Amino acid sequence: MKLAPRFLVLACHIVSVVLIAAAAFAADAPPGFVPLFNGKDFSGWTVPENDGGHWKVLDGVIDYDARSEAKKDKNLWTEKEFGDFTLKIDWKIKAVHGLYNMPEVLPDGSHKKGPDGKDILTPRPNADSGIYVRGVGKAQINIWCWPIGSGEVYGYRMDKKMPPEVRAGVTPKVCADKPVGQWNTFEITMKGDRLTVVLNGKTVIQNAQLPDVPAKGRIGLQHHGGFDAKKNEYSPASSLMQFRNVFIKELN
């Protein structure tokens, strides 16, 4: 079947627009990096099954309202697996709801205790999300409102089977977060089992070891918390998040 000339012209125009848009986005990538998110749709990503449209692209950013209806995994994952890489990604906490009892994290990764030997907890506004690397939840670079700051690796810091130097290594050396509602930038580098995290130009984790981390795996954006329909309110640690400018440079 032959297409009428006007349909051929229209089809060529659509293809040209898509290619120009993709080329423009790729041109915005830092030298040596390629985009993981095209600003238009979830090409290259796996949206949770039966998500219900809660992970969405809105005005060129990945927007999440912490309400995924998926029955199993609610996180957003890349289709491709990565080994050694540097990832650049902007993130923003949209809002906080309620108060969350936060411990005071010490430089060695432990929590400050009171006279009764229990963690000292202080109610503070919070949100919670993170970036999974190498496809496993334990290797998650946290995003939250704790005074210790974002960038820590909670799964390793809280694992008391880990050596003291590992737990201290994944504890942020400085809080570099901007206030809720403002954009932040992570630069995350994985080389072997070593992790370095730069947040807003400040190195918060440097060459920390993640023992037994897989050699390769997908990158994920974390669902956390959620919405209680019965109470009509969010958990005080929900991932009301946006992400943009997602670029990666493979190092191997």
Steps between C-alpha positions, in 0.01 A plus 500: 500500500635840404468795737376833373773764473352708783524204739860439398584864565327490839680177598837644399425815698415303814818292471706815448353667808570193716857470373568872549362488855709194584812656351440822695467310827814296429685824426417618853687203649834576668804394294533122497150444640183374332141568612309233692178703489384676184270750668194373311419142602635192679695357207781294653318463833274233650188649657353283781227266378153644570657820633189700416685796350660618824848494350461750217684750284384853579643809330824322414563344841429163661225565753390262774215540748588197719166333417601218264227236479745223401451186707869411512800719420398867490842636404596641159793313342720543195469223244878478463747375758816692584832404652747783564355843427452860598136608524389863504142563611301796629240433770249702696280419799165655412345504846511351848206374706491449874788440739743209507703395806860547386809372680823696521752321278858512625808509271559126550148425372351414838218687675541725801354337812327646802565405866261208455713357219235564237529715188429868556213578260384843392177552299578689179336551157621236258480338158683190380623367167828398345703369208559125477825389337599155374138385523479439876313680776791484742712711265274805518624858512245663729299817440328637809481787753714355780759739651778263387405589143428305183751272331547238769454126441253398770509128426874482568512757782235314699647155438680422827674206333695747289849609616512838681690660211224400257223647716695821552589517131137506383407773751493851346791722601295816448134591449485659155122490441308803383163583662192298407359626170840582347696295248806301609762323288658162572816377330525130589805295400523122535836330431510138603362494853597863566255789514552877487209743529520872428193704596468857376876517443597361842641151549282333761619139445853428379623162377278313745500122473177308438601141572334234284320753282421339161741577217215618279134593531225745419461851636176576681302791640346404831140490609470554874216562738168556333149628545248371754164534327307426819673779690527715187861581578855416397750311710750740663773339288349489151687546174330807355776550245608638166808407294653656190827526302586131539833427328745211525860432397606135499856459625578153368 
